[in-house]
């Protein structure tokens, strides 16, 4: 992405959005026998009252509508005119700490 941003500048801005898990009907590849398995089915397995996932923003939404902000930002020349060569990560903090431990700011 960074190389494309360099090669296509100044006429084209090259950016991306790297989303975490969204509650959609996206299915696995048929070649791996995962065509019957969907992400929404995985989210449906979570029982009410079960502990939050061990990611920093454990209360973040998985609704696809809540992931639109970065796309709108990058689509707006007024808001993102100088941005190129970057991916905005929208993953609830998985990239910050991974799944090793729960969020640390619950006491704040």
N, C-alpha and C positions, 0 to 999 in steps of 0.2 A: 504494500500500500504506500509506504513512504517513497519507494522508487517511482511509482506511478505519479505520486503527488509532485515529485521533482520534475519528471519528464513532461507532464502535461501542464504545469504552471506556465504562465499566469492565467490561461484561458479556462482551465478546469480545476476544480477543487476535488480532491479525492479523500473521502473520509468513510468511516464505517461505524456500525453499532454492534457491539458484542453482547447479546442478551443471555441471561441465565435462563432458568426454567420458567416457561410460561405454560399456563393451563390451556393447552390446545389439543387437538386431535392428531397432532403430528405422530406419525408411526415410524417404526424402525424399518430397515431395508429388508426386502423379501429374500435377498440372497443369504441373509443371516437368520432366516426363519423368524423375523421379528415384525412381520407385516401386521400381525394381530395385536401387537402390543403398542399402546398409545401413552403419551405423556399424561393425558387427562386421567387415564385409569390409575396411574401411579399416584396422582394427587388425590384421587377418590379413596385410596386406601388409608389415608390419614384420618384417624378417629378423632371426633370432637373431644377436646380436653387433653389430647396427647401433648407432650412437651413440644415447644417450638423447635424448628431445625437449628442445628448448631452452626449458624452463620451470623456474622455481626448484626445484620438488619433482619433478625428472625421474624419480625412482624411485617415485612414488606409484602406487597401484593404479588400474586402470580397471574392476575388478570391481564390479558394482552393489551387492553385499553390503557393500562397504567404504564406501558412501555413506550408509548408514542412520543413522549417529550423529547428525547434525544433526536428522533427523526425530524420532528418539527423544527427543532433548533438548527439542525444541519441544513434543512431545506430553506431556511430564511437567510437570504444574503445579508440582510441588515444585522442579524444576530450572530452569524458565523462567517462573515466575509473573510476575516484573516485566518480562519482555521483550515488547515490542509495537512494530510498525512497522519491523521490520528483516528483511533477507534475509541468511542465512548463505551466504557464497560458498564452494563446495567445488570448486575448479578446479585444484588443484596449483600455484597461484601465477600462473596466466596473467593474472589481473587485476592483479597487482602489477607485472609487467614486460612482459607480452605475450610474443610469440615472437621478439623482436629478438636477445637474447643468451642464452647458456646460464646455468645457475645459477652463482652466484658463490661459494658456500660449500663447494665440493668439497674444498678444501684443509684445512678445519677438522677 
